[in-house]
Amino acid sequence: MTTYSTVGKPITRVEGSHKVTGDSLYAADIQLPGMLHCKLLRSPHAHARIVGIDASKALALEGVERVITAADLPTFSEKRMSNRGYNLLADDEVVFNGQPVVAVLAETPSIAEEALDLIDIEYEELPAVLDALAAMEDGSPLARKPIMEIDRSEAKGHVSVDVKEERSDKPSNIASQAKFSRGDIDQGIAEADCIVENTWRSAMMHQGYIEPHSTVADFDAASGELTIWSATQGQFFVRDQISNMLRIPETKIRVIGMELGGGFGGKIFLTQTLTAVLAKIAGRPVKLIFTRKDDLQGATPSAGCVVELKTGMKKDGSITVIKAKIVYDSGAFPGASAVVGAILLGGYYRFPNLEIETYEVLTNKVSVGAIRAPGAHNVTFAIESQMDMMARELQLDPLEVRMQNAVSEGDAMPTEVKYPRIGMKECLEAVRDSDLWKSRGTKQNGNGKARGVGLAIGGWLGGLQPASAHVELNGDGTVKVLVGANDISGTNTSFAQIAAEELGLPLEMVSVATGDTKTSPFAGMSAGSKTLFTVGRAVKAAAEDARQQLFDIAAERLEANPDDMESFEGEIRVKGSPDKSIPFRRLAGITTGFGALYPPVVGKGSITARKQAPGFTAQVAEVEVDEETGQVTLLNWGIVQDAGFAINPLSVAGQMQGGATQGIGIGLWEEMVYDDEGKLINDGLLDYRMPTALDVPNIATHIVEVPSEEGPYGARGVGEPSIIPGAAAISNAVEDAIGVRVTEAPITPERILRAMGKI
């Protein structure tokens, strides 16, 4: 096994101190001369026609600069309006409660807020479509105008799949659909000794980031240049989208990705175009900062989902069949990861007979977007619960059943694409050896409370996108790494480790800078568990390039062969002759000083990623269930995950624990609740329940390393898998405790008591 000096070591995040001391700058901190503040008036209805807007009283309020409606905005082609990004403000029809209708620009946020109450809008209410299954029926009213075109550009940043979606040839609430099949379903059912059939429901839920959506825009009319400061996970994606939408050359757009207060896939692209247009109209900088209510009502939460699932298994534990219908509630615009959900539902295990239909359905709810592993937790809740139910009915060990049927390298996904090398079985083996799994069933129940242990696995295919990076030698002998990827999970620390490793430098001699779209090399979205997998490779290539340049210079100075050079502890030296060396500081002097003999050392790395590196996790939950109240208490949690190679084990463990915590929230509490009229009831954090430090037990982490083909040092992405199995693990633990199955997540006390027949 290769021994490394810097990568593979636990390192505290380089920017961590700035965050905890409050020194980090966020988009909301930006203050520009003459800046106006924007507030949005949102629709109180889930579906309605806009009859008229009277903003005269708002315009009369001192401090109000402009009141903007859709009539003041650029006009896009009708087919583009099928997508949320082009609907800056509602025009003639509102399609979800909380959709922005009017923008007020004022001197202060409070004046803009006051002006909202002075605007009169007359609506004609229309039928609201709120249930995704009912929306699919032929007699259902339409949630909105028919979809003409679906833009999947943002979704491709999270995961790369090549599947053709089908569209209905008549007006329908079904935005897209796809079907996967192989083998003979009837034969698979006939061969099974156990058939389990259930309908599984998982709620629409919010990403739960700390910082709401935030953007500042400034348009310079003299130069035609647009500058945007934004909380985004993909500054280059924002630039490209705005350029396409507003027909502004990319060279005239500068997007500055600010420090991000959490994203989890939900902060790619939402408010930037509207803010840019408002700044252009007003001729002054504009700041748009969402409140928490704005964010819950009008951002892009994770889709709700219904899975109708039928599976079969033989007495020997081998699975025979899967037949499924998946329905994702996409809200008012396309955005659900229906295809990915289908691939994962049938992609964890070797199903010889498979038929999966998946649908993306429109309703009059807020349109959805990505959360860590979009679409994955919904289907995993279904298949992982059902795997346990089959094992229980056949009196088989649930872990051994998974080991027996788990996919591995060369096995086919539902798309018939073969898996590369993956570490699912290694994760299961680590769980099998854990104390938490070995001790299941040995602890006593008492005081009307039952204990149970549940297991579930989850996996993510991973995104693919090109990337580039620069590694530069500074004048003092230190090294700067320049990237264009927004750091949301500590990736800059890992980039510093990679550069230090390749250059043989102490970590403190390496700094990492994230430039903006004008100053940095290209990088894709920080999403899809691909940032380290792609940009990390580019950093490694750039460091290797810089190292070779240093070797060439040092070899000439030391009268040696470049192939005989090595880099060690801040100097370049001849192998086997440590006395023949040149320190980095000296090399800096002869490449950056006045009259320097050699050109500056600037290493460049550019890569394209074409092979995915799917990551898997296995998680175990120990719960205690109060059989009188239905209350679930988490006692212990264990997570095993394949990182390929943990460049920074401390960061990897943090990602595992953070994702597991979000999975716990999905399993027990998080749910966006709408009333019968389509209004969001829990639009604040007092009512939208997320896990707190008091709710989360100790989360024990165990990192498995099954190297990927292309990742730096074999690393895989780790951000996505950890969120996926939470609800399923809790569901399995609850049944282990009290012997009943809850088929809807979150698994609330009410749903537990209902399953027990007590209410």
Secondary structure, 3 states (H helix, E strand, C coil): CCCCCCCCCCCCCCCHHHHHCCCCCCHHHCCCCCCEEEEEEECCCCCEEEEEEECHHHHHCCCEEEEECHHHCCCCCHHHHHCHHHCCCCCCEECCCCCEEEEEEECCHHHHHHHHCCCEEEEEECCCCCCHHHHCCCCCCCCCCCCCCCCCHHHHCCCCCCCCCECCCCCCCEEEEEEEEECCHHHHHHHCCEEEEEEEEECCECCCCCCCCEEEEEEECCCCEEEEEECCCCHHHHHHHHHHHHCCCHHHEEEEECCCCCCCCCCCCCCHHHHHHHHHHHCCCEEEECCHHHHHHHCCCECEEEEEEEEEECCCCCEEEEEEEEEEEEECCCCCCHHHHHHHHCCCECCCEEEEEEEEEECCCCCCCCCCCCCHHHHHHHHHHHHHHHHHHCCCCHHHHHHHHECCCCCECCCCCECCCCCHHHHHHHHHCCHHHHCCCCCCCECCEEEEEEEEEEEECCCCCCEEEEEEECCCCCEEEEECCCCCCCHHHHHHHHHHHHHCCCHHHEEEEECCCCCCCCECCCCCCCHHHHHHHHHHHHHHHHHHHHHHHHHHHHCCCHHHEEEECCEEEECCEEEEEEEHHHHHHHHHCCCCCCCCCEEEEEECCCCCCCEEEEEEEEEEEECCCCCEEEEEEEEEEECCCCCCHHHHHHHHHHHHHHHHHHHHCCCCCECCCCCECCCCCCCCCCCCCCCCCCEEEEEECCCCCCCHHHCCCCCCHHHCCHHHHHHHHHHHHHCCCCCEECCCHHHHHHHCCCC
